[in-house]
Amino acid sequence: MNLAVALLIAAVGGLIGVKIGLPQGALLGSLIAVSFVNATGLLPVKRLPDPVVFGLYVLISVELGSQVDRSTILTLSKAWLPTVAFVVALIGFTVLVSVVITRLFDIDLATALYGTAPGALSGITAAGGQVGANVAVMIAMHTLRVTVIVVAIPLIHRLIAR
């Protein structure tokens, strides 16, 4: 597919995602739109060249890194122990689930590990892609995870906050 058409589809999907109130609506809306037209075969989308992908990851890193300041570090320093304990537990659970997935389904360990790892879609898929994980499967797993979380967490929050 022509890059301009893919960008247009992504932009429309992103605008719809923002308009309907999806968290990270631009990212998820674009991802869903491009994935849909590609997966259905309506308009096959070619992958971007590696140097372009590298540049995009650099831009995302600047955006995310610019949000961390001294107050972020001070806040985190007050809760470092439960944060570290949570991360260790999360990694343990991720490994456990990944091993189960590789044994029960036809999914390799790298894809299972990076596909079940919590984190930002862009960062996890970049890291997984670098070790040979199936990026398409990882994206599908993360999109499902984020969609379920986006629906479930507000409901859980309302129930607990009462």
TIVORO-752237 format. One record per atom (N, C-alpha, C, O, CB): atom name; x, y, z. Coordinates in nm, 3 decimals. Glycine has a CB too. Layout:
<atoms>
> CA:X:Y:Z
...
</atoms>
This chain:
<atoms>
> N:0.085:-0.117:0.000
> CA:0.000:0.000:0.000
> C:0.089:0.123:0.000
> O:0.198:0.125:0.058
> CB:-0.097:0.000:0.122
> N:0.042:0.222:-0.064
> CA:0.110:0.351:-0.067
> C:0.120:0.405:0.075
> O:0.023:0.401:0.150
> CB:0.036:0.451:-0.160
> N:0.237:0.457:0.110
> CA:0.260:0.511:0.245
> C:0.161:0.622:0.277
> O:0.114:0.632:0.390
> CB:0.403:0.562:0.259
> N:0.131:0.706:0.179
> CA:0.038:0.817:0.203
> C:-0.100:0.765:0.242
> O:-0.165:0.822:0.329
> CB:0.028:0.908:0.078
> N:-0.145:0.658:0.176
> CA:-0.276:0.601:0.208
> C:-0.274:0.539:0.348
> O:-0.368:0.554:0.426
> CB:-0.317:0.494:0.102
> N:-0.164:0.469:0.380
> CA:-0.151:0.410:0.515
> C:-0.153:0.518:0.622
> O:-0.216:0.502:0.726
> CB:-0.021:0.327:0.526
> N:-0.082:0.629:0.596
> CA:-0.082:0.740:0.693
> C:-0.220:0.802:0.707
> O:-0.260:0.840:0.817
> CB:0.019:0.847:0.650
> N:-0.293:0.812:0.597
> CA:-0.429:0.866:0.602
> C:-0.520:0.775:0.684
> O:-0.596:0.823:0.768
> CB:-0.485:0.883:0.460
> N:-0.511:0.645:0.660
> CA:-0.592:0.549:0.738
> C:-0.555:0.557:0.886
> O:-0.643:0.556:0.972
> CB:-0.572:0.404:0.685
> N:-0.426:0.566:0.915
> CA:-0.381:0.577:1.054
> C:-0.431:0.706:1.117
> O:-0.475:0.706:1.233
> CB:-0.228:0.572:1.062
> N:-0.426:0.816:1.042
> CA:-0.472:0.945:1.096
> C:-0.622:0.941:1.125
> O:-0.666:0.989:1.230
> CB:-0.440:1.059:0.997
> N:-0.699:0.885:1.034
> CA:-0.844:0.875:1.056
> C:-0.872:0.786:1.177
> O:-0.955:0.820:1.261
> CB:-0.915:0.818:0.929
> N:-0.802:0.672:1.186
> CA:-0.820:0.584:1.302
> C:-0.782:0.653:1.431
> O:-0.850:0.638:1.533
> CB:-0.737:0.457:1.285
> N:-0.673:0.729:1.428
> CA:-0.630:0.803:1.548
> C:-0.731:0.908:1.589
> O:-0.761:0.924:1.707
> CB:-0.496:0.868:1.523
> N:-0.784:0.980:1.491
> CA:-0.886:1.082:1.522
> C:-1.011:1.019:1.580
> O:-1.070:1.072:1.675
> CB:-0.922:1.162:1.395
> N:-1.051:0.905:1.525
> CA:-1.169:0.834:1.579
> C:-1.140:0.787:1.721
> O:-1.225:0.800:1.809
> CB:-1.208:0.713:1.488
> N:-1.020:0.733:1.744
> CA:-0.982:0.687:1.878
> C:-0.988:0.799:1.980
> O:-1.036:0.779:2.092
> CB:-0.842:0.629:1.875
> N:-0.940:0.917:1.941
> CA:-0.944:1.033:2.031
> C:-1.088:1.078:2.051
> O:-1.130:1.107:2.163
> CB:-0.859:1.149:1.975
> N:-1.165:1.083:1.942
> CA:-1.303:1.133:1.947
> C:-1.392:1.047:2.036
> O:-1.477:1.099:2.108
> CB:-1.362:1.138:1.806
> N:-1.372:0.914:2.032
> CA:-1.457:0.826:2.114
> C:-1.403:0.809:2.256
> O:-1.463:0.741:2.338
> CB:-1.471:0.690:2.048
> N:-1.288:0.871:2.284
> CA:-1.236:0.872:2.420
> C:-1.151:0.753:2.458
> O:-1.137:0.724:2.577
> CB:-1.348:0.880:2.513
> N:-1.092:0.682:2.361
> CA:-1.001:0.575:2.397
> C:-0.879:0.633:2.468
> O:-0.825:0.734:2.423
> CB:-0.958:0.494:2.272
> N:-0.834:0.572:2.575
> CA:-0.706:0.615:2.630
> C:-0.598:0.589:2.525
> O:-0.601:0.487:2.457
> CB:-0.673:0.541:2.765
> N:-0.506:0.680:2.512
> CA:-0.407:0.674:2.405
> C:-0.478:0.655:2.271
> O:-0.436:0.576:2.187
> CB:-0.305:0.560:2.429
> N:-0.587:0.731:2.255
> CA:-0.674:0.716:2.138
> C:-0.603:0.730:2.006
> O:-0.635:0.657:1.912
> CB:-0.782:0.816:2.144
> N:-0.508:0.821:1.995
> CA:-0.436:0.838:1.869
> C:-0.357:0.711:1.836
> O:-0.359:0.664:1.723
> CB:-0.341:0.960:1.876
> N:-0.288:0.656:1.936
> CA:-0.209:0.536:1.915
> C:-0.297:0.414:1.888
> O:-0.279:0.344:1.789
> CB:-0.119:0.510:2.034
> N:-0.392:0.389:1.978
> CA:-0.477:0.270:1.962
> C:-0.568:0.280:1.840
> O:-0.585:0.182:1.768
> CB:-0.561:0.250:2.087
> N:-0.626:0.397:1.817
> CA:-0.713:0.414:1.701
> C:-0.639:0.391:1.571
> O:-0.689:0.323:1.481
> CB:-0.775:0.552:1.701
> N:-0.520:0.448:1.560
> CA:-0.437:0.429:1.441
> C:-0.399:0.282:1.424
> O:-0.408:0.227:1.315
> CB:-0.310:0.516:1.448
> N:-0.357:0.222:1.534
> CA:-0.316:0.081:1.531
> C:-0.430:-0.009:1.487
> O:-0.412:-0.097:1.403
> CB:-0.265:0.038:1.668
> N:-0.547:0.012:1.544
> CA:-0.663:-0.070:1.509
> C:-0.701:-0.051:1.363
> O:-0.730:-0.148:1.293
> CB:-0.783:-0.037:1.600
> N:-0.701:0.073:1.315
> CA:-0.740:0.101:1.176
> C:-0.644:0.036:1.077
> O:-0.687:-0.032:0.984
> CB:-0.744:0.252:1.152
> N:-0.515:0.056:1.097
> CA:-0.417:-0.001:1.004
> C:-0.416:-0.154:1.014
> O:-0.406:-0.223:0.913
> CB:-0.276:0.056:1.032
> N:-0.425:-0.207:1.136
> CA:-0.429:-0.353:1.153
> C:-0.550:-0.412:1.084
> O:-0.541:-0.518:1.021
> CB:-0.431:-0.390:1.302
> N:-0.665:-0.345:1.094
> CA:-0.788:-0.395:1.032
> C:-0.775:-0.402:0.881
> O:-0.804:-0.506:0.821
> CB:-0.906:-0.305:1.070
> N:-0.732:-0.293:0.817
> CA:-0.724:-0.295:0.671
> C:-0.616:-0.391:0.623
> O:-0.629:-0.449:0.516
> CB:-0.696:-0.154:0.617
> N:-0.511:-0.409:0.702
> CA:-0.406:-0.503:0.663
> C:-0.451:-0.648:0.685
> O:-0.433:-0.731:0.596
> CB:-0.279:-0.475:0.742
> N:-0.508:-0.678:0.802
> CA:-0.548:-0.815:0.836
> C:-0.661:-0.866:0.747
> O:-0.665:-0.985:0.714
> CB:-0.592:-0.822:0.981
> N:-0.750:-0.777:0.708
> CA:-0.861:-0.820:0.621
> C:-0.820:-0.831:0.476
> O:-0.894:-0.885:0.394
> CB:-0.977:-0.723:0.634
> N:-0.703:-0.780:0.443
> CA:-0.657:-0.785:0.306
> C:-0.715:-0.675:0.219
> O:-0.690:-0.671:0.098
> CB:-0.690:-0.917:0.247
> N:-0.791:-0.585:0.280
> CA:-0.851:-0.476:0.201
> C:-0.743:-0.391:0.136
> O:-0.750:-0.361:0.017
> CB:-0.941:-0.387:0.291
> N:-0.643:-0.354:0.214
> CA:-0.531:-0.274:0.164
> C:-0.404:-0.319:0.238
> O:-0.377:-0.272:0.348
> CB:-0.557:-0.119:0.185
> N:-0.327:-0.409:0.178
> CA:-0.205:-0.455:0.245
> C:-0.110:-0.338:0.275
> O:-0.086:-0.253:0.189
> CB:-0.134:-0.560:0.160
> N:-0.059:-0.336:0.395
> CA:0.030:-0.229:0.439
> C:0.171:-0.285:0.450
> O:0.194:-0.385:0.517
> CB:-0.017:-0.169:0.576
> N:0.266:-0.220:0.382
> CA:0.406:-0.262:0.391
> C:0.469:-0.202:0.516
> O:0.433:-0.093:0.560
> CB:0.485:-0.219:0.264
> N:0.563:-0.277:0.572
> CA:0.635:-0.226:0.689
> C:0.721:-0.108:0.650
> O:0.767:-0.098:0.536
> CB:0.722:-0.337:0.752
> N:0.742:-0.019:0.745
> CA:0.829:0.095:0.722
> C:0.975:0.050:0.722
> O:1.008:-0.048:0.788
> CB:0.806:0.204:0.830
> N:1.061:0.118:0.650
> CA:1.203:0.083:0.652
> C:1.262:0.099:0.793
> O:1.219:0.185:0.869
> CB:1.282:0.170:0.552
> N:1.359:0.015:0.826
> CA:1.420:0.017:0.959
> C:1.471:0.154:1.003
> O:1.450:0.191:1.119
> CB:1.535:-0.081:0.963
> N:1.535:0.233:0.916
> CA:1.579:0.365:0.962
> C:1.463:0.457:1.002
> O:1.476:0.539:1.093
> CB:1.661:0.432:0.852
> N:1.350:0.444:0.934
> CA:1.232:0.524:0.968
> C:1.178:0.479:1.104
> O:1.144:0.562:1.188
> CB:1.121:0.511:0.859
> N:1.171:0.348:1.125
> CA:1.123:0.295:1.253
> C:1.215:0.341:1.366
> O:1.168:0.381:1.472
> CB:1.116:0.139:1.250
> N:1.346:0.337:1.343
> CA:1.442:0.385:1.442
> C:1.414:0.531:1.477
> O:1.412:0.567:1.594
> CB:1.587:0.369:1.390
> N:1.393:0.613:1.376
> CA:1.364:0.756:1.398
> C:1.237:0.776:1.478
> O:1.230:0.864:1.564
> CB:1.354:0.829:1.266
> N:1.136:0.696:1.450
> CA:1.011:0.707:1.523
> C:1.029:0.669:1.670
> O:0.973:0.734:1.758
> CB:0.903:0.619:1.459
> N:1.107:0.564:1.695
> CA:1.133:0.525:1.834
> C:1.210:0.634:1.907
> O:1.185:0.658:2.026
> CB:1.211:0.392:1.839
> N:1.301:0.700:1.839
> CA:1.374:0.811:1.901
> C:1.277:0.922:1.938
> O:1.285:0.977:2.048
> CB:1.485:0.864:1.805
> N:1.185:0.955:1.847
> CA:1.086:1.060:1.875
> C:0.997:1.023:1.994
> O:0.970:1.106:2.080
> CB:0.999:1.087:1.751
> N:0.952:0.898:1.998
> CA:0.869:0.852:2.109
> C:0.948:0.861:2.240
> O:0.893:0.900:2.343
> CB:0.820:0.706:2.085
> N:1.075:0.824:2.236
> CA:1.158:0.830:2.356
> C:1.174:0.973:2.406
> O:1.173:0.998:2.527
> CB:1.295:0.770:2.329
> N:1.189:1.067:2.314
> CA:1.199:1.208:2.354
> C:1.068:1.252:2.419
> O:1.070:1.319:2.523
> CB:1.232:1.299:2.231
> N:0.957:1.215:2.361
> CA:0.826:1.253:2.417
> C:0.809:1.195:2.557
> O:0.769:1.266:2.649
> CB:0.711:1.207:2.325
> N:0.838:1.067:2.572
> CA:0.820:1.004:2.703
> C:0.922:1.053:2.804
> O:0.887:1.083:2.919
> CB:0.829:0.852:2.689
> N:1.047:1.063:2.763
> CA:1.152:1.109:2.854
> C:1.132:1.252:2.900
> O:1.171:1.287:3.012
> CB:1.285:1.096:2.788
> N:1.072:1.334:2.817
> CA:1.051:1.474:2.854
> C:0.946:1.491:2.964
> O:0.934:1.599:3.022
> CB:1.009:1.553:2.732
> N:0.873:1.386:2.992
> CA:0.771:1.393:3.097
> C:0.827:1.359:3.235
> O:0.759:1.378:3.335
> CB:0.657:1.299:3.063
> N:0.949:1.309:3.240
> CA:1.013:1.274:3.366
> C:1.095:1.393:3.413
> O:1.181:1.444:3.340
> CB:1.102:1.147:3.352
> N:1.068:1.438:3.535
> CA:1.144:1.549:3.590
> C:1.186:1.515:3.734
> O:1.167:1.403:3.780
> CB:1.061:1.681:3.586
> N:1.243:1.613:3.801
> CA:1.291:1.591:3.938
> C:1.178:1.545:4.031
> O:1.200:1.458:4.115
> CB:1.355:1.719:3.992
> N:1.059:1.601:4.017
> CA:0.949:1.562:4.106
> C:0.909:1.417:4.082
> O:0.865:1.348:4.175
> CB:0.827:1.655:4.085
> N:0.922:1.369:3.959
> CA:0.893:1.228:3.930
> C:0.988:1.138:4.009
> O:0.945:1.041:4.071
> CB:0.906:1.200:3.778
> N:1.116:1.172:4.005
> CA:1.216:1.092:4.076
> C:1.193:1.099:4.227
> O:1.206:0.998:4.296
> CB:1.359:1.141:4.042
> N:1.160:1.216:4.279
> CA:1.133:1.230:4.423
> C:1.012:1.147:4.464
> O:1.014:1.081:4.568
> CB:1.111:1.377:4.460
> N:0.908:1.151:4.384
> CA:0.788:1.072:4.414
> C:0.820:0.923:4.412
> O:0.781:0.850:4.503
> CB:0.675:1.104:4.313
> N:0.890:0.879:4.310
> CA:0.925:0.738:4.299
> C:1.017:0.695:4.414
> O:1.007:0.581:4.460
> CB:0.992:0.710:4.165
> N:1.106:0.783:4.459
> CA:1.198:0.747:4.566
> C:1.125:0.717:4.696
> O:1.177:0.644:4.780
> CB:1.299:0.857:4.588
> N:1.007:0.773:4.714
> CA:0.928:0.748:4.835
> C:0.861:0.612:4.834
> O:0.828:0.557:4.939
> CB:0.823:0.857:4.853
> N:0.842:0.557:4.715
> CA:0.770:0.429:4.703
> C:0.855:0.325:4.630
> O:0.801:0.239:4.560
> CB:0.636:0.450:4.629
> N:0.986:0.332:4.645
> CA:1.072:0.243:4.568
> C:1.058:0.097:4.607
> O:1.061:0.010:4.520
> CB:1.215:0.285:4.584
> N:1.041:0.067:4.735
> CA:1.034:-0.073:4.777
> C:0.910:-0.144:4.722
> O:0.924:-0.250:4.661
> CB:1.035:-0.082:4.929
> N:0.789:-0.088:4.740
> CA:0.674:-0.158:4.680
> C:0.680:-0.159:4.527
> O:0.629:-0.251:4.464
> CB:0.543:-0.092:4.727
> N:0.741:-0.057:4.470
> CA:0.753:-0.054:4.324
> C:0.843:-0.167:4.276
> O:0.809:-0.238:4.181
> CB:0.809:0.082:4.276
> N:0.958:-0.185:4.340
> CA:1.049:-0.292:4.303
> C:0.984:-0.429:4.327
> O:0.994:-0.518:4.242
> CB:1.182:-0.281:4.382
> N:0.917:-0.445:4.440
> CA:0.849:-0.572:4.470
> C:0.743:-0.603:4.364
> O:0.730:-0.717:4.319
> CB:0.785:-0.568:4.610
> N:0.667:-0.501:4.326
> CA:0.564:-0.519:4.223
> C:0.627:-0.560:4.090
> O:0.576:-0.650:4.023
> CB:0.483:-0.390:4.206
> N:0.736:-0.495:4.052
> CA:0.803:-0.527:3.925
> C:0.854:-0.671:3.927
> O:0.838:-0.743:3.828
> CB:0.920:-0.429:3.899
> N:0.915:-0.713:4.037
> CA:0.965:-0.850:4.048
> C:0.849:-0.950:4.037
> O:0.861:-1.050:3.966
> CB:1.041:-0.869:4.182
> N:0.739:-0.924:4.106
> CA:0.622:-1.012:4.099
> C:0.565:-1.016:3.958
> O:0.527:-1.122:3.908
> CB:0.514:-0.968:4.198
> N:0.558:-0.901:3.894
> CA:0.504:-0.892:3.758
> C:0.591:-0.969:3.659
> O:0.539:-1.039:3.572
> CB:0.493:-0.746:3.715
> N:0.722:-0.957:3.673
> CA:0.812:-1.032:3.585
> C:0.797:-1.182:3.609
> O:0.794:-1.260:3.514
> CB:0.959:-0.989:3.607
> N:0.787:-1.222:3.735
> CA:0.766:-1.364:3.767
> C:0.639:-1.417:3.705
> O:0.638:-1.526:3.646
> CB:0.763:-1.384:3.917
> N:0.531:-1.342:3.717
> CA:0.403:-1.385:3.659
> C:0.412:-1.389:3.507
> O:0.357:-1.479:3.444
> CB:0.289:-1.291:3.703
> N:0.481:-1.291:3.447
> CA:0.499:-1.287:3.302
> C:0.573:-1.411:3.253
> O:0.535:-1.472:3.154
> CB:0.574:-1.160:3.261
> N:0.679:-1.448:3.323
> CA:0.756:-1.567:3.286
> C:0.668:-1.691:3.297
> O:0.667:-1.775:3.207
> CB:0.881:-1.581:3.374
> N:0.595:-1.705:3.407
> CA:0.508:-1.820:3.428
> C:0.404:-1.832:3.316
> O:0.387:-1.939:3.258
> CB:0.438:-1.809:3.563
> N:0.335:-1.723:3.286
> CA:0.233:-1.725:3.181
> C:0.296:-1.754:3.045
> O:0.239:-1.827:2.964
> CB:0.157:-1.590:3.177
> N:0.413:-1.699:3.020
> CA:0.482:-1.721:2.893
> C:0.518:-1.868:2.873
> O:0.502:-1.922:2.763
> CB:0.608:-1.635:2.885
> N:0.567:-1.931:2.977
> CA:0.601:-2.073:2.969
> C:0.476:-2.156:2.940
> O:0.479:-2.248:2.858
> CB:0.669:-2.121:3.100
> N:0.366:-2.124:3.006
> CA:0.240:-2.194:2.981
> C:0.196:-2.174:2.835
> O:0.156:-2.270:2.768
> CB:0.130:-2.144:3.078
> N:0.204:-2.052:2.786
> CA:0.164:-2.023:2.648
> C:0.249:-2.101:2.548
> O:0.197:-2.155:2.451
> CB:0.176:-1.872:2.619
> N:0.381:-2.108:2.572
> CA:0.467:-2.180:2.478
> C:0.440:-2.330:2.479
> O:0.457:-2.398:2.378
> CB:0.613:-2.154:2.510
> N:0.398:-2.382:2.592
> CA:0.372:-2.526:2.601
> C:0.235:-2.564:2.547
> O:0.218:-2.675:2.495
> CB:0.385:-2.572:2.744
> N:0.137:-2.475:2.559
> CA:0.001:-2.508:2.517
> C:-0.034:-2.461:2.377
> O:-0.125:-2.514:2.314
> CB:-0.096:-2.450:2.614
> N:0.038:-2.362:2.328
> CA:0.005:-2.303:2.199
> C:0.130:-2.297:2.112
> O:0.242:-2.312:2.162
> CB:-0.056:-2.161:2.216
> N:0.112:-2.277:1.986
> CA:0.225:-2.273:1.893
> C:0.283:-2.132:1.887
> O:0.282:-2.068:1.782
> CB:0.181:-2.320:1.753
> N:0.335:-2.085:2.001
> CA:0.395:-1.951:2.010
> C:0.534:-1.967:2.073
> O:0.549:-2.032:2.176
> CB:0.304:-1.852:2.095
> N:0.634:-1.906:2.008
> CA:0.771:-1.917:2.059
> C:0.787:-1.837:2.189
> O:0.706:-1.750:2.221
> CB:0.871:-1.868:1.953
> N:0.894:-1.867:2.262
> CA:0.916:-1.806:2.392
> C:0.934:-1.655:2.384
> O:0.879:-1.582:2.467
> CB:1.037:-1.868:2.458
> N:1.010:-1.606:2.286
> CA:1.032:-1.461:2.275
> C:0.899:-1.388:2.254
> O:0.874:-1.286:2.318
> CB:1.128:-1.429:2.159
> N:0.816:-1.439:2.166
> CA:0.686:-1.376:2.140
> C:0.598:-1.382:2.264
> O:0.530:-1.284:2.298
> CB:0.615:-1.443:2.021
> N:0.599:-1.496:2.332
> CA:0.518:-1.509:2.454
> C:0.567:-1.414:2.563
> O:0.486:-1.348:2.627
> CB:0.522:-1.654:2.506
> N:0.698:-1.408:2.584
> CA:0.752:-1.320:2.688
> C:0.723:-1.173:2.660
> O:0.672:-1.101:2.746
> CB:0.903:-1.341:2.702
> N:0.755:-1.128:2.539
> CA:0.734:-0.987:2.507
> C:0.586:-0.957:2.483
> O:0.544:-0.843:2.501
> CB:0.816:-0.949:2.383
> N:0.510:-1.055:2.445
> CA:0.367:-1.034:2.423
> C:0.287:-1.024:2.552
> O:0.182:-0.960:2.556
> CB:0.312:-1.146:2.340
> N:0.337:-1.087:2.657
> CA:0.267:-1.081:2.786
> C:0.329:-0.980:2.882
> O:0.272:-0.949:2.986
> CB:0.266:-1.219:2.851
> N:0.446:-0.928:2.846
> CA:0.512:-0.830:2.933
> C:0.431:-0.701:2.938
> O:0.390:-0.649:2.834
> CB:0.656:-0.803:2.885
> N:0.409:-0.649:3.058
> CA:0.339:-0.521:3.066
> C:0.432:-0.409:3.021
> O:0.555:-0.420:3.031
> CB:0.288:-0.496:3.211
> N:0.374:-0.305:2.974
> CA:0.456:-0.191:2.935
> C:0.397:-0.121:2.815
> O:0.292:-0.159:2.763
> CB:0.598:-0.234:2.905
> N:0.466:-0.019:2.773
> CA:0.420:0.060:2.660
> C:0.433:-0.022:2.532
> O:0.536:-0.085:2.508
> CB:0.500:0.193:2.648
> N:0.330:-0.021:2.453
> CA:0.325:-0.098:2.330
> C:0.448:-0.073:2.243
> O:0.509:-0.167:2.194
> CB:0.199:-0.066:2.252
> N:0.482:0.052:2.225
> CA:0.594:0.084:2.135
> C:0.726:0.029:2.188
> O:0.806:-0.026:2.112
> CB:0.605:0.235:2.115
> N:0.750:0.044:2.316
> CA:0.876:-0.003:2.374
> C:0.889:-0.154:2.376
> O:0.994:-0.208:2.341
> CB:0.891:0.049:2.513
> N:0.784:-0.221:2.416
> CA:0.787:-0.367:2.424
> C:0.799:-0.429:2.286
> O:0.876:-0.523:2.266
> CB:0.662:-0.420:2.496
> N:0.723:-0.377:2.189
> CA:0.730:-0.434:2.055
> C:0.866:-0.408:1.992
> O:0.918:-0.492:1.918
> CB:0.619:-0.377:1.965
> N:0.925:-0.293:2.019
> CA:1.059:-0.265:1.967
> C:1.159:-0.364:2.025
> O:1.240:-0.421:1.952
> CB:1.102:-0.120:2.001
> N:1.154:-0.384:2.156
> CA:1.246:-0.476:2.221
> C:1.223:-0.619:2.173
> O:1.319:-0.691:2.144
> CB:1.231:-0.469:2.374
> N:1.099:-0.660:2.163
> CA:1.069:-0.795:2.115
> C:1.111:-0.816:1.971
> O:1.162:-0.922:1.936
> CB:0.921:-0.823:2.129
> N:1.089:-0.717:1.889
> CA:1.128:-0.727:1.749
> C:1.278:-0.745:1.734
> O:1.324:-0.813:1.643
> CB:1.083:-0.605:1.673
> N:1.354:-0.683:1.822
> CA:1.501:-0.692:1.815
> C:1.553:-0.831:1.850
> O:1.664:-0.866:1.810
> CB:1.563:-0.591:1.908
> N:1.475:-0.910:1.923
> CA:1.520:-1.045:1.957
> C:1.449:-1.153:1.875
> O:1.462:-1.272:1.902
> CB:1.496:-1.072:2.105
> N:1.375:-1.109:1.772
> CA:1.314:-1.205:1.682
> C:1.174:-1.250:1.716
> O:1.124:-1.346:1.656
> CB:1.399:-1.321:1.674
> N:1.109:-1.184:1.810
> CA:0.971:-1.219:1.843
> C:0.879:-1.181:1.727
> O:0.912:-1.094:1.647
> CB:0.925:-1.149:1.975
> N:0.766:-1.247:1.718
> CA:0.668:-1.218:1.614
> C:0.594:-1.090:1.653
> O:0.507:-1.091:1.740
> CB:0.567:-1.339:1.595
> N:0.631:-0.980:1.588
> CA:0.578:-0.849:1.624
> C:0.426:-0.843:1.605
> O:0.357:-0.784:1.688
> CB:0.645:-0.740:1.541
> N:0.374:-0.902:1.500
> CA:0.230:-0.899:1.476
> C:0.152:-0.966:1.589
> O:0.050:-0.915:1.634
> CB:0.196:-0.967:1.341
> N:0.201:-1.080:1.636
> CA:0.135:-1.151:1.747
> C:0.148:-1.069:1.875
> O:0.053:-1.059:1.952
> CB:0.197:-1.292:1.767
> N:0.267:-1.010:1.898
> CA:0.285:-0.926:2.017
> C:0.189:-0.808:2.016
> O:0.128:-0.776:2.118
> CB:0.430:-0.875:2.025
> N:0.174:-0.744:1.901
> CA:0.083:-0.629:1.891
> C:-0.060:-0.673:1.920
> O:-0.134:-0.603:1.990
> CB:0.091:-0.565:1.751
> N:-0.099:-0.788:1.867
> CA:-0.235:-0.839:1.893
> C:-0.255:-0.866:2.042
> O:-0.359:-0.832:2.098
> CB:-0.261:-0.968:1.811
> N:-0.155:-0.926:2.105
> CA:-0.165:-0.955:2.248
> C:-0.175:-0.826:2.330
> O:-0.257:-0.816:2.421
> CB:-0.045:-1.039:2.296
> N:-0.092:-0.729:2.297
> CA:-0.092:-0.603:2.371
> C:-0.219:-0.522:2.345
> O:-0.271:-0.457:2.435
> CB:0.031:-0.520:2.335
> N:-0.268:-0.525:2.222
> CA:-0.392:-0.452:2.192
> C:-0.507:-0.511:2.271
> O:-0.590:-0.438:2.324
> CB:-0.422:-0.457:2.040
> N:-0.513:-0.643:2.279
> CA:-0.618:-0.707:2.360
> C:-0.601:-0.669:2.507
> O:-0.699:-0.635:2.574
> CB:-0.613:-0.862:2.344
> N:-0.477:-0.673:2.557
> CA:-0.451:-0.638:2.697
> C:-0.494:-0.495:2.728
> O:-0.564:-0.470:2.826
> CB:-0.303:-0.656:2.729
> N:-0.452:-0.402:2.643
> CA:-0.485:-0.262:2.666
> C:-0.635:-0.239:2.656
> O:-0.692:-0.164:2.736
> CB:-0.411:-0.172:2.566
> N:-0.700:-0.302:2.560
> CA:-0.845:-0.285:2.545
> C:-0.919:-0.335:2.669
> O:-1.008:-0.267:2.719
> CB:-0.895:-0.361:2.420
> N:-0.881:-0.452:2.718
> CA:-0.946:-0.507:2.837
> C:-0.919:-0.417:2.957
> O:-1.010:-0.391:3.036
> CB:-0.897:-0.651:2.865
> N:-0.796:-0.370:2.973
> CA:-0.762:-0.283:3.086
> C:-0.838:-0.152:3.078
> O:-0.887:-0.102:3.180
> CB:-0.611:-0.257:3.089
> N:-0.848:-0.095:2.958
> CA:-0.918:0.032:2.939
> C:-1.064:0.020:2.979
> O:-1.124:0.116:3.029
> CB:-0.906:0.079:2.794
> N:-1.122:-0.096:2.957
> CA:-1.262:-0.117:2.995
> C:-1.273:-0.155:3.142
> O:-1.360:-0.104:3.213
> CB:-1.326:-0.227:2.907
> N:-1.186:-0.243:3.189
> CA:-1.200:-0.297:3.324
> C:-1.158:-0.201:3.436
> O:-1.228:-0.191:3.537
> CB:-1.120:-0.422:3.335
> N:-1.048:-0.132:3.420
> CA:-0.995:-0.049:3.529
> C:-1.092:0.062:3.571
> O:-1.111:0.081:3.691
> CB:-0.863:0.012:3.488
> N:-1.154:0.135:3.479
> CA:-1.251:0.235:3.525
> C:-1.367:0.173:3.603
> O:-1.416:0.232:3.700
> CB:-1.305:0.314:3.406
> N:-1.412:0.055:3.561
> CA:-1.519:-0.012:3.634
> C:-1.472:-0.053:3.774
> O:-1.544:-0.033:3.872
> CB:-1.568:-0.136:3.556
> N:-1.354:-0.110:3.782
> CA:-1.298:-0.151:3.911
> C:-1.277:-0.028:4.000
> O:-1.305:-0.032:4.119
> CB:-1.165:-0.227:3.892
> N:-1.227:0.080:3.941
> CA:-1.204:0.203:4.017
> C:-1.334:0.254:4.077
> O:-1.339:0.292:4.194
> CB:-1.142:0.310:3.927
> N:-1.440:0.254:3.998
> CA:-1.570:0.300:4.049
> C:-1.619:0.213:4.164
> O:-1.675:0.264:4.261
> CB:-1.675:0.300:3.936
> N:-1.599:0.082:4.152
> CA:-1.645:-0.008:4.259
> C:-1.563:0.012:4.386
> O:-1.620:0.012:4.495
> CB:-1.636:-0.155:4.213
> N:-1.434:0.028:4.375
> CA:-1.349:0.043:4.493
> C:-1.361:0.181:4.555
> O:-1.356:0.194:4.678
> CB:-1.205:0.016:4.457
> N:-1.377:0.283:4.474
> CA:-1.380:0.423:4.523
> C:-1.509:0.458:4.596
> O:-1.519:0.565:4.656
> CB:-1.362:0.518:4.407
> N:-1.606:0.372:4.593
> CA:-1.734:0.403:4.659
> C:-1.720:0.408:4.807
> O:-1.818:0.433:4.877
> CB:-1.839:0.302:4.624
</atoms>
